[in-house]
Amino acid sequence: MRLQRLDILRGTAIVLMVVFHLNYSLVNIFGIESLNFSELLWYILGKIAALGFMTIAGISFSLAEKKYGKNIWEKYWKYAFVL
């Protein structure tokens, strides 16, 4: 059973991270200032995206641990090895 709210929050965090890193690359690597609205805005956006993603990952792991019990570590080590 999937939790749609958690998936929406995860997707939002990923989109925020992609937008933040796109802006960072354009400004700091290529010198293009097209999306550079305010440095404070981008700083806050980056922090919100990172904290949101880490929080959602922790919630997801907690829910998976409740579902799978002690076998969760075997499953995640297998995924980590594949990655």
C-alpha positions, -999 to 999 in steps of 0.1 A, spaced: 0 0 0 15 33 -11 10 66 8 1 92 -18 9 121 4 44 108 11 50 102 -26 38 137 -34 62 151 -7 90 130 -20 84 141 -56 82 178 -45 115 174 -26 132 159 -57 119 187 -80 131 213 -55 165 197 -54 167 195 -92 157 231 -96 182 242 -69 211 223 -85 202 235 -120 203 271 -108 236 264 -89 252 249 -120 240 277 -143 252 305 -120 284 290 -105 297 268 -133 284 284 -165 280 321 -153 244 324 -165 224 346 -142 189 339 -157 174 322 -127 194 341 -101 165 359 -83 180 362 -48 208 343 -32 189 341 1 159 325 -18 181 299 -34 199 292 -1 166 287 17 152 266 -11 182 243 -11 180 238 27 142 231 25 148 206 -3 176 188 16 159 187 50 126 176 34 143 148 14 161 135 45 130 137 66 109 119 40 136 92 37 136 87 74 98 84 75 99 59 46 126 38 63 106 38 96 74 27 77 94 0 59 109 -12 92 74 -16 106 63 -35 76 93 -58 72 107 -60 107 142 -73 112 145 -83 75 146 -47 64 184 -46 68 189 -75 45 167 -58 19 185 -25 21 220 -40 20 209 -59 -11 197 -26 -27 228 -8 -16 250 -34 -32 231 -33 -65 234 5 -66 
